[in-house]
């Protein structure tokens, strides 16, 4: 989905991508808090906080000269596509670094799978609702990802299989979106797939 809309919150103006991300994070945190033991919504919240910090302040890397000349740039801009990828890598590294402390059991593995799938789907739903893209791409995204998410969370109990199926179908859906395969969300989806498989390997056996 292409960002076509911007939203103002007092003096701050946010693109629809940022609003969609924040909405997805909040909803997924609530789902995890209700569905699983409290520790896993806490882990999710910590990793998302890391993602937001890296994504926001990666503008220092992507546009250092602007930050140097106008420090307030840090408040109003982020690292864009590079920042999203860096934020995703940072949260993966954080979970790997804390793997011994977290001790993922089978419930933690399942919660991680839910978090990875729901974050992507809910983000895509909000991108459709908040922006104005082609009707065909919007319908395909909403319908296919909605049905896929429900089926996977309801019927597929093996986390690695669930993530593989979700990522494969999402790549197909992405082909029908305006930027096709070459969009940040696809790269993030592959990174999250590797994260999910890694958590499965270091966690409990299902």
Secondary structure, DSSP 8 states (H G I E B T S, - for coil): -----EEEETTEEEEHHHHHHHHHHHHHHHHHHHHS-HHHHHHHHHHHHHHHHHHHHTHHHHTHHHHHH-TTHHHH---HHHHHHHHHHHHHHHHHHTHHHH---HHHHHHHHHHHHHHHHHHHHHHHHHS---HHHHHHHHHHHHHHHHHHHHH---HHHHHHHHHHHHHHHHHTSTTTT-SHHHHHHHHHHHHHHHHHHHS---
